[in-house]
Amino acid sequence: MRYFAEIAYRGTAYHGWQRQPNAPSVQQTIEEALELILRETIEIVGCGRTDTGVHARQYVLHFDCVEELPTNLLSRLNKVLPPDISFHRLALVDAAAHARFDAHHRAYEYHLRFRKDPFTTQTAYYFPFATQLDQEQLDAAARLLLEYSDFFPFCKTHSDVKTMRCELYRSEWESVPNGLVFHIAANRFLRGMVRLIVGMCLNVGQGKIELSEVRRALDTQTRLTKSYSVPPEGLFLTDIRYPFEW
């Protein structure tokens, strides 16, 4: 039987989602908790890979289980798991349903704070250069991305993906008290794509690169002369959608 699960986690203590040979990961932590309770080997498949320090307000995974799940599994998992990982719901799905390949909408947020706050150091990027930002240029850089569907300039090197094509649904900045939030949604994302895009927007907003250079890089599918990947702590996976109800 195949089950989908919706979870949330703070990624600060983990070396990303994917299991690592010599470092803690979200995947390993959850698999060990499931195996402890269910008394069988469990391999989970996630909706995507988040990097070290990246968080998820909504993340979907699937796993197969021989026996029917106990009715109190959700509460038992939340007791066993560390405080930075929580299970929100579980559901029996079709045996062919796939948490990664069936997802058709993924959304991220990136949080910037202009005022130093010791209580958000792990969940937002302190950016002390607010006075240097041109909001119109920042917004223009975000809007420009919606004109394109190939994003080689915003993929980390040594990526093994077969295509750089992504269908963007949203790319915009939102002003919040003492900061900004970048919203982006697409059918898929490349390795490191969101952090590189946020860095590009900040460079454009500060006048470090021209918007015309970004357009040229996207037109020719080449690297920017000045790339900037913002730190991971401000990044959240926030919304995963499927073409079926579960």
N, C-alpha and C positions, 0 to 999 in steps of 0.2 A: 504494500500500500504506500502511496506517495502523499506526503503532507507538505503544504506550504506554511511558512511561519513569517510573521511580521515582527521585527525586532527594532531596537534602537541601541546605540552605543556611543560612548565617548572614547575616541580613539587614542587619547594621549598616552596610555600605557602600553599600546600595542604597535607592533611593526606591520601595520596594515591588516587588511582582512585575511589575506591568503596565508595558509600554514607555512611556517618557516622552519628550517632544520635546527636553528640555534637561537631562536628569538620568539617571544610570545606573540600570538596572533589571535584575532577575534575568532576565526574559524576553529582553531585548535581548542580554544577555551570552551566553545559551544559544543563541539563534538565530544569532548571529555565529559561535559555535564550530561549530555544525552546518554552516553554510554553508561555512566554511573547509575542513572535512573532506570534505563530500559534494559540493561544487562545484555546488550548486543552491540556489535561493531556498527557504527553509524558514520557515513560519509555525507557531508552536507555540501550543497552547491549554492553559491550566492548569486545575487543578481548582478554583481560586478565586483571589481577589486578596488578598494580604497587604499590610499597610501598611508604610510606611518603618520600618526597624529591626526588623521582626518576622521571626522565624526559622521554619524548617520542618525537623523531623527526618524527616518523610515527606511528600513532595509528588508528585503524579502529573500528568503532562502527556501530550498526544498531538501527533503531527505526521504529515503525509503525505509520502511520498518516492516518486519515480518508480522509482528503482533499488532493488534489494535492498541492505540495509545490509551493510557489510563486517563480517566476524566479529570484528574487533578494534576496532570502533567505541567500545565502552565504555572501554577503556583509553586510546584516543587522545583521547577527550573529556576524561577526567580529567587528561591531560597538558596539554591546551590551556587548560582552564578555570582560573580563579583558585582559590586554596586554599579559599575560602569557599563553593564550589559543588561538589558531587560527584554523579556518576551512579552509582546502585546496580544498576539492571537495565533491560533493554529487552526488549520482546516484541511480536511481530506480533499484531494483533488484528483483529476484524471491522471492515470499512470504516465501519460505522455506529456503532461504539463512540465514546463522547464522554467525555473526562476530567472535564468539569465537570457536564454534565447527567445523566450516569449515576451519579455518586457519590451514595450514599444514607446515608452515615455519615461524619461529620467530627468529629475530636476535637482539642481544644486543651488545653494546660497553661499556667498562669501561675505564674512562680516569684518568690517573695518571699524576701529574705534579711534577717535581723535583725542580722547582724554585717557591718560594712563589709569588703568583700573586693576588692582591686584587680584580682583575676583573674576576677571575674564581673560587672564593671560593664557589660559589653555583653550579658550573657545572663541577668541577674536584676535585679530592682528592689530596691534597698536601702531597707528600710522600718524606720526607727529607733524606731518607736512600738509595739513589741511589747507593752510593759507596759500600754498603753492598750486593747488588744484583748480583748473578751469573746468567748471561743471559742464559747460556746453561741449567742450572737447571730450570730456569723459563720456557724456551721453552719446555723442556722435560716434565715438569708437565702438561703443556697445551696439549701436544701430547698424553700423557698417557690416558687422558679422552676419546679420540676417540676409544680406544680399548674396551670400556664398554657401556652398555645400561641400567644399573640400577644404581641409584645415591642416595641411602639412606644416605650416609655420607654427602651429600650436600643438605639436606632438613631440614629446621627449625623444631624444635620439635613442637608437637601438630598439625601436619598437618593431614587433614582428607582425603587426596587423597587415591584412591584405589590401585594405582600402582606407583612404583618409576621408571618405565621404560620411558626413553626418547631416541629418535634417534638423536644423535649429527651429524651435518653436518660440523661444523667448530669449531676449538678451537685453537687460536694462538695469539701471542703477536706481536705488530707492534711498532717499534721505531719511535717516532715523535720528533720534536724539544722540548727539555726540558722535555721529558716525555715518557710515554708508553701508548698504547691503547690495551686493550684486546678485541678480537673479538670472539663471540660465537654465533652459530646458531643451532637450533634444531626444531623438530616438536612441542615440548612442554617443559615447564620448571616447576620445583618444587618450592615451596615457599622458597624464600631466596636463591635459588640455585646459581645464578650468583655471588652474593656477597660472598658467602662461597667459591666458586671455586677460585675467585680472591684472597681471603685471603689465601687459601691453596697454591696457586702459589707463593705468596709473602713469605710465611713461608718457602717453599722449597728453593726459591731463596736466602733467607737469612741464610739458614742452620739451621733453627729452628726445622724443621722436615725433615726426610729422604724421598726420593721418594719411597723407598721400603715400608714405612709405609702407604703411600697413596695407593699404589697398594694392600697392604694387606687389608686395609679398604674397598676398592672396591671389592676385591675378596670375602670377608666375609660379605659385606654389614653391616658394623659396623661403629660407630663414630670414628673420629680421636681423638687422645688424646689431641691435641691442635688445636681447631677450631678457625677460625678468620673470622668474617663477616665484610668486609670493609664498610665504611660509604656510605650512599645512594647517595650523591650528584654527584658522578662520573659516575653513571649508566644511560644509555640511551637505550630505546627501539628504534630500528632504521629501522626495515623492517618486514612487515607482508605480507604473500603471501597466495593466495587462488587457488584452482584448476579450477577456472573459471575467466573470465574477467569481470570487472565491471567498 
